[in-house]
């Protein structure tokens, strides 16, 4: 019985943590996404300098038809899924995130932008969560 209580408590915390970032303002995030538009589109299959971000939340990394960096390909092969939590950390420091995820001292990565402001990341992720 104790095991079930711990299991359900863990599950509840995971669900709560997984939806924490969608608390961002999706309408505001849509406007703030203008910072990303030079490189990314949200239309399915439409790549620019970067891959389409259509349905990115919940998708396996490096899974769309696009020429990804070696670092992002390796993360996808290792099983990285773009959860809201992973996107939060990635957008704060893409190369740092990949180094940590892959346990590597050096990684190749095309994404150079860093979004230090938490509310900006939350809003953009909330917007991306609506693009399906």
mmCIF file of the C-alpha atoms, coordinates in Angstrom:
data_MODEL
# 
_entry.id   MODEL 
# 
loop_
_atom_site.group_PDB 
_atom_site.id 
_atom_site.type_symbol 
_atom_site.label_atom_id 
_atom_site.label_alt_id 
_atom_site.label_comp_id 
_atom_site.label_asym_id 
_atom_site.label_entity_id 
_atom_site.label_seq_id 
_atom_site.pdbx_PDB_ins_code 
_atom_site.Cartn_x 
_atom_site.Cartn_y 
_atom_site.Cartn_z 
_atom_site.occupancy 
_atom_site.B_iso_or_equiv 
_atom_site.pdbx_formal_charge 
_atom_site.auth_seq_id 
_atom_site.auth_comp_id 
_atom_site.auth_asym_id 
_atom_site.auth_atom_id 
_atom_site.pdbx_PDB_model_num 
ATOM 1   C CA . UNK A 1 1   ? 0.000  0.000  0.000   1.00 0.00 ? 1   UNK A CA 1 
ATOM 2   C CA . UNK A 1 2   ? 2.815  2.377  0.892   1.00 0.00 ? 2   UNK A CA 1 
ATOM 3   C CA . UNK A 1 3   ? 4.362  1.706  -2.526  1.00 0.00 ? 3   UNK A CA 1 
ATOM 4   C CA . UNK A 1 4   ? 1.132  2.753  -4.259  1.00 0.00 ? 4   UNK A CA 1 
ATOM 5   C CA . UNK A 1 5   ? 0.947  5.995  -2.279  1.00 0.00 ? 5   UNK A CA 1 
ATOM 6   C CA . UNK A 1 6   ? 4.531  6.863  -3.228  1.00 0.00 ? 6   UNK A CA 1 
ATOM 7   C CA . UNK A 1 7   ? 3.864  5.895  -6.843  1.00 0.00 ? 7   UNK A CA 1 
ATOM 8   C CA . UNK A 1 8   ? 0.745  8.067  -7.099  1.00 0.00 ? 8   UNK A CA 1 
ATOM 9   C CA . UNK A 1 9   ? 2.471  10.985 -5.365  1.00 0.00 ? 9   UNK A CA 1 
ATOM 10  C CA . UNK A 1 10  ? 5.385  10.745 -7.813  1.00 0.00 ? 10  UNK A CA 1 
ATOM 11  C CA . UNK A 1 11  ? 2.990  10.588 -10.748 1.00 0.00 ? 11  UNK A CA 1 
ATOM 12  C CA . UNK A 1 12  ? 1.092  13.636 -9.499  1.00 0.00 ? 12  UNK A CA 1 
ATOM 13  C CA . UNK A 1 13  ? 4.325  15.636 -9.148  1.00 0.00 ? 13  UNK A CA 1 
ATOM 14  C CA . UNK A 1 14  ? 5.441  14.594 -12.629 1.00 0.00 ? 14  UNK A CA 1 
ATOM 15  C CA . UNK A 1 15  ? 2.136  15.677 -14.165 1.00 0.00 ? 15  UNK A CA 1 
ATOM 16  C CA . UNK A 1 16  ? 2.257  18.984 -12.286 1.00 0.00 ? 16  UNK A CA 1 
ATOM 17  C CA . UNK A 1 17  ? 5.864  19.634 -13.328 1.00 0.00 ? 17  UNK A CA 1 
ATOM 18  C CA . UNK A 1 18  ? 5.153  18.682 -16.944 1.00 0.00 ? 18  UNK A CA 1 
ATOM 19  C CA . UNK A 1 19  ? 2.461  21.318 -17.277 1.00 0.00 ? 19  UNK A CA 1 
ATOM 20  C CA . UNK A 1 20  ? 4.174  24.084 -15.323 1.00 0.00 ? 20  UNK A CA 1 
ATOM 21  C CA . UNK A 1 21  ? 5.517  25.886 -18.381 1.00 0.00 ? 21  UNK A CA 1 
ATOM 22  C CA . UNK A 1 22  ? 2.232  25.866 -20.258 1.00 0.00 ? 22  UNK A CA 1 
ATOM 23  C CA . UNK A 1 23  ? 1.191  28.380 -17.585 1.00 0.00 ? 23  UNK A CA 1 
ATOM 24  C CA . UNK A 1 24  ? 2.897  30.898 -19.862 1.00 0.00 ? 24  UNK A CA 1 
ATOM 25  C CA . UNK A 1 25  ? 0.789  33.238 -21.976 1.00 0.00 ? 25  UNK A CA 1 
ATOM 26  C CA . UNK A 1 26  ? 0.383  31.621 -25.399 1.00 0.00 ? 26  UNK A CA 1 
ATOM 27  C CA . UNK A 1 27  ? -0.979 34.817 -27.008 1.00 0.00 ? 27  UNK A CA 1 
ATOM 28  C CA . UNK A 1 28  ? 2.002  36.774 -25.762 1.00 0.00 ? 28  UNK A CA 1 
ATOM 29  C CA . UNK A 1 29  ? 4.287  33.900 -26.792 1.00 0.00 ? 29  UNK A CA 1 
ATOM 30  C CA . UNK A 1 30  ? 2.929  34.066 -30.337 1.00 0.00 ? 30  UNK A CA 1 
ATOM 31  C CA . UNK A 1 31  ? 4.058  37.699 -30.523 1.00 0.00 ? 31  UNK A CA 1 
ATOM 32  C CA . UNK A 1 32  ? 7.372  36.935 -28.848 1.00 0.00 ? 32  UNK A CA 1 
ATOM 33  C CA . UNK A 1 33  ? 7.958  34.097 -31.312 1.00 0.00 ? 33  UNK A CA 1 
ATOM 34  C CA . UNK A 1 34  ? 8.913  36.857 -33.765 1.00 0.00 ? 34  UNK A CA 1 
ATOM 35  C CA . UNK A 1 35  ? 12.412 36.462 -32.260 1.00 0.00 ? 35  UNK A CA 1 
ATOM 36  C CA . UNK A 1 36  ? 12.460 32.925 -33.661 1.00 0.00 ? 36  UNK A CA 1 
ATOM 37  C CA . UNK A 1 37  ? 10.815 33.517 -37.066 1.00 0.00 ? 37  UNK A CA 1 
ATOM 38  C CA . UNK A 1 38  ? 14.026 34.333 -38.923 1.00 0.00 ? 38  UNK A CA 1 
ATOM 39  C CA . UNK A 1 39  ? 15.144 30.737 -38.451 1.00 0.00 ? 39  UNK A CA 1 
ATOM 40  C CA . UNK A 1 40  ? 11.994 28.715 -37.653 1.00 0.00 ? 40  UNK A CA 1 
ATOM 41  C CA . UNK A 1 41  ? 8.505  28.288 -39.057 1.00 0.00 ? 41  UNK A CA 1 
ATOM 42  C CA . UNK A 1 42  ? 5.551  26.681 -37.301 1.00 0.00 ? 42  UNK A CA 1 
ATOM 43  C CA . UNK A 1 43  ? 3.978  25.321 -40.480 1.00 0.00 ? 43  UNK A CA 1 
ATOM 44  C CA . UNK A 1 44  ? 4.323  21.546 -40.776 1.00 0.00 ? 44  UNK A CA 1 
ATOM 45  C CA . UNK A 1 45  ? 7.245  20.591 -43.002 1.00 0.00 ? 45  UNK A CA 1 
ATOM 46  C CA . UNK A 1 46  ? 8.360  24.185 -43.628 1.00 0.00 ? 46  UNK A CA 1 
ATOM 47  C CA . UNK A 1 47  ? 12.018 24.469 -42.701 1.00 0.00 ? 47  UNK A CA 1 
ATOM 48  C CA . UNK A 1 48  ? 14.041 27.639 -42.792 1.00 0.00 ? 48  UNK A CA 1 
ATOM 49  C CA . UNK A 1 49  ? 17.580 27.972 -41.477 1.00 0.00 ? 49  UNK A CA 1 
ATOM 50  C CA . UNK A 1 50  ? 16.239 25.857 -38.605 1.00 0.00 ? 50  UNK A CA 1 
ATOM 51  C CA . UNK A 1 51  ? 13.640 23.092 -38.649 1.00 0.00 ? 51  UNK A CA 1 
ATOM 52  C CA . UNK A 1 52  ? 9.892  23.581 -38.462 1.00 0.00 ? 52  UNK A CA 1 
ATOM 53  C CA . UNK A 1 53  ? 8.681  23.789 -34.870 1.00 0.00 ? 53  UNK A CA 1 
ATOM 54  C CA . UNK A 1 54  ? 5.220  22.497 -35.761 1.00 0.00 ? 54  UNK A CA 1 
ATOM 55  C CA . UNK A 1 55  ? 4.069  20.076 -33.029 1.00 0.00 ? 55  UNK A CA 1 
ATOM 56  C CA . UNK A 1 56  ? 7.481  20.320 -31.320 1.00 0.00 ? 56  UNK A CA 1 
ATOM 57  C CA . UNK A 1 57  ? 6.124  19.754 -27.801 1.00 0.00 ? 57  UNK A CA 1 
ATOM 58  C CA . UNK A 1 58  ? 6.127  15.998 -27.253 1.00 0.00 ? 58  UNK A CA 1 
ATOM 59  C CA . UNK A 1 59  ? 8.167  15.252 -30.373 1.00 0.00 ? 59  UNK A CA 1 
ATOM 60  C CA . UNK A 1 60  ? 11.444 13.329 -30.389 1.00 0.00 ? 60  UNK A CA 1 
ATOM 61  C CA . UNK A 1 61  ? 14.457 15.575 -30.987 1.00 0.00 ? 61  UNK A CA 1 
ATOM 62  C CA . UNK A 1 62  ? 15.894 15.646 -34.522 1.00 0.00 ? 62  UNK A CA 1 
ATOM 63  C CA . UNK A 1 63  ? 12.841 13.755 -35.785 1.00 0.00 ? 63  UNK A CA 1 
ATOM 64  C CA . UNK A 1 64  ? 11.714 16.068 -38.591 1.00 0.00 ? 64  UNK A CA 1 
ATOM 65  C CA . UNK A 1 65  ? 13.122 16.088 -42.090 1.00 0.00 ? 65  UNK A CA 1 
ATOM 66  C CA . UNK A 1 66  ? 16.014 18.524 -41.651 1.00 0.00 ? 66  UNK A CA 1 
ATOM 67  C CA . UNK A 1 67  ? 19.823 18.500 -41.546 1.00 0.00 ? 67  UNK A CA 1 
ATOM 68  C CA . UNK A 1 68  ? 20.478 18.661 -37.798 1.00 0.00 ? 68  UNK A CA 1 
ATOM 69  C CA . UNK A 1 69  ? 23.768 19.232 -36.016 1.00 0.00 ? 69  UNK A CA 1 
ATOM 70  C CA . UNK A 1 70  ? 25.641 16.170 -34.788 1.00 0.00 ? 70  UNK A CA 1 
ATOM 71  C CA . UNK A 1 71  ? 24.861 17.117 -31.200 1.00 0.00 ? 71  UNK A CA 1 
ATOM 72  C CA . UNK A 1 72  ? 21.115 17.302 -31.728 1.00 0.00 ? 72  UNK A CA 1 
ATOM 73  C CA . UNK A 1 73  ? 21.124 14.084 -33.776 1.00 0.00 ? 73  UNK A CA 1 
ATOM 74  C CA . UNK A 1 74  ? 22.973 12.330 -30.946 1.00 0.00 ? 74  UNK A CA 1 
ATOM 75  C CA . UNK A 1 75  ? 20.457 13.648 -28.399 1.00 0.00 ? 75  UNK A CA 1 
ATOM 76  C CA . UNK A 1 76  ? 17.575 12.366 -30.541 1.00 0.00 ? 76  UNK A CA 1 
ATOM 77  C CA . UNK A 1 77  ? 19.261 8.979  -30.899 1.00 0.00 ? 77  UNK A CA 1 
ATOM 78  C CA . UNK A 1 78  ? 19.681 8.895  -27.123 1.00 0.00 ? 78  UNK A CA 1 
ATOM 79  C CA . UNK A 1 79  ? 15.919 9.442  -26.764 1.00 0.00 ? 79  UNK A CA 1 
ATOM 80  C CA . UNK A 1 80  ? 15.515 13.171 -26.098 1.00 0.00 ? 80  UNK A CA 1 
ATOM 81  C CA . UNK A 1 81  ? 11.879 14.226 -26.325 1.00 0.00 ? 81  UNK A CA 1 
ATOM 82  C CA . UNK A 1 82  ? 10.957 17.910 -26.413 1.00 0.00 ? 82  UNK A CA 1 
ATOM 83  C CA . UNK A 1 83  ? 8.892  18.157 -23.269 1.00 0.00 ? 83  UNK A CA 1 
ATOM 84  C CA . UNK A 1 84  ? 8.081  21.608 -21.963 1.00 0.00 ? 84  UNK A CA 1 
ATOM 85  C CA . UNK A 1 85  ? 10.722 21.142 -19.251 1.00 0.00 ? 85  UNK A CA 1 
ATOM 86  C CA . UNK A 1 86  ? 13.399 20.155 -21.786 1.00 0.00 ? 86  UNK A CA 1 
ATOM 87  C CA . UNK A 1 87  ? 12.496 23.084 -24.033 1.00 0.00 ? 87  UNK A CA 1 
ATOM 88  C CA . UNK A 1 88  ? 12.723 25.440 -21.038 1.00 0.00 ? 88  UNK A CA 1 
ATOM 89  C CA . UNK A 1 89  ? 16.255 24.316 -20.301 1.00 0.00 ? 89  UNK A CA 1 
ATOM 90  C CA . UNK A 1 90  ? 17.304 24.118 -23.967 1.00 0.00 ? 90  UNK A CA 1 
ATOM 91  C CA . UNK A 1 91  ? 16.134 27.644 -24.775 1.00 0.00 ? 91  UNK A CA 1 
ATOM 92  C CA . UNK A 1 92  ? 18.033 29.017 -21.795 1.00 0.00 ? 92  UNK A CA 1 
ATOM 93  C CA . UNK A 1 93  ? 21.332 27.638 -23.132 1.00 0.00 ? 93  UNK A CA 1 
ATOM 94  C CA . UNK A 1 94  ? 21.142 25.213 -26.070 1.00 0.00 ? 94  UNK A CA 1 
ATOM 95  C CA . UNK A 1 95  ? 24.772 24.069 -26.123 1.00 0.00 ? 95  UNK A CA 1 
ATOM 96  C CA . UNK A 1 96  ? 24.943 23.809 -22.336 1.00 0.00 ? 96  UNK A CA 1 
ATOM 97  C CA . UNK A 1 97  ? 21.750 21.709 -22.354 1.00 0.00 ? 97  UNK A CA 1 
ATOM 98  C CA . UNK A 1 98  ? 23.102 19.320 -24.999 1.00 0.00 ? 98  UNK A CA 1 
ATOM 99  C CA . UNK A 1 99  ? 26.430 18.934 -23.204 1.00 0.00 ? 99  UNK A CA 1 
ATOM 100 C CA . UNK A 1 100 ? 24.591 18.028 -20.016 1.00 0.00 ? 100 UNK A CA 1 
ATOM 101 C CA . UNK A 1 101 ? 22.119 15.712 -21.753 1.00 0.00 ? 101 UNK A CA 1 
ATOM 102 C CA . UNK A 1 102 ? 24.818 13.899 -23.698 1.00 0.00 ? 102 UNK A CA 1 
ATOM 103 C CA . UNK A 1 103 ? 27.396 13.968 -20.919 1.00 0.00 ? 103 UNK A CA 1 
ATOM 104 C CA . UNK A 1 104 ? 29.881 15.522 -23.346 1.00 0.00 ? 104 UNK A CA 1 
ATOM 105 C CA . UNK A 1 105 ? 32.498 18.230 -22.951 1.00 0.00 ? 105 UNK A CA 1 
ATOM 106 C CA . UNK A 1 106 ? 31.930 19.485 -26.488 1.00 0.00 ? 106 UNK A CA 1 
ATOM 107 C CA . UNK A 1 107 ? 28.927 19.304 -28.811 1.00 0.00 ? 107 UNK A CA 1 
ATOM 108 C CA . UNK A 1 108 ? 28.033 20.767 -32.165 1.00 0.00 ? 108 UNK A CA 1 
ATOM 109 C CA . UNK A 1 109 ? 24.836 22.759 -32.217 1.00 0.00 ? 109 UNK A CA 1 
ATOM 110 C CA . UNK A 1 110 ? 23.368 25.235 -34.686 1.00 0.00 ? 110 UNK A CA 1 
ATOM 111 C CA . UNK A 1 111 ? 21.084 27.021 -32.213 1.00 0.00 ? 111 UNK A CA 1 
ATOM 112 C CA . UNK A 1 112 ? 23.029 30.013 -30.930 1.00 0.00 ? 112 UNK A CA 1 
ATOM 113 C CA . UNK A 1 113 ? 20.246 32.099 -29.372 1.00 0.00 ? 113 UNK A CA 1 
ATOM 114 C CA . UNK A 1 114 ? 19.791 31.992 -25.623 1.00 0.00 ? 114 UNK A CA 1 
ATOM 115 C CA . UNK A 1 115 ? 16.636 33.152 -23.917 1.00 0.00 ? 115 UNK A CA 1 
ATOM 116 C CA . UNK A 1 116 ? 17.601 33.971 -20.332 1.00 0.00 ? 116 UNK A CA 1 
ATOM 117 C CA . UNK A 1 117 ? 14.253 35.480 -19.311 1.00 0.00 ? 117 UNK A CA 1 
ATOM 118 C CA . UNK A 1 118 ? 12.100 32.726 -17.822 1.00 0.00 ? 118 UNK A CA 1 
ATOM 119 C CA . UNK A 1 119 ? 8.765  34.357 -18.659 1.00 0.00 ? 119 UNK A CA 1 
ATOM 120 C CA . UNK A 1 120 ? 9.798  34.710 -22.320 1.00 0.00 ? 120 UNK A CA 1 
ATOM 121 C CA . UNK A 1 121 ? 10.647 30.999 -22.504 1.00 0.00 ? 121 UNK A CA 1 
ATOM 122 C CA . UNK A 1 122 ? 7.390  30.091 -20.746 1.00 0.00 ? 122 UNK A CA 1 
ATOM 123 C CA . UNK A 1 123 ? 5.338  32.190 -23.168 1.00 0.00 ? 123 UNK A CA 1 
ATOM 124 C CA . UNK A 1 124 ? 7.046  30.869 -26.289 1.00 0.00 ? 124 UNK A CA 1 
ATOM 125 C CA . UNK A 1 125 ? 6.681  27.275 -25.096 1.00 0.00 ? 125 UNK A CA 1 
ATOM 126 C CA . UNK A 1 126 ? 3.009  27.876 -24.246 1.00 0.00 ? 126 UNK A CA 1 
ATOM 127 C CA . UNK A 1 127 ? 2.541  29.167 -27.809 1.00 0.00 ? 127 UNK A CA 1 
ATOM 128 C CA . UNK A 1 128 ? 4.452  26.251 -29.354 1.00 0.00 ? 128 UNK A CA 1 
ATOM 129 C CA . UNK A 1 129 ? 2.273  23.841 -27.352 1.00 0.00 ? 129 UNK A CA 1 
ATOM 130 C CA . UNK A 1 130 ? -0.743 25.208 -29.275 1.00 0.00 ? 130 UNK A CA 1 
ATOM 131 C CA . UNK A 1 131 ? 0.856  24.667 -32.695 1.00 0.00 ? 131 UNK A CA 1 
ATOM 132 C CA . UNK A 1 132 ? -0.317 21.186 -33.670 1.00 0.00 ? 132 UNK A CA 1 
# 
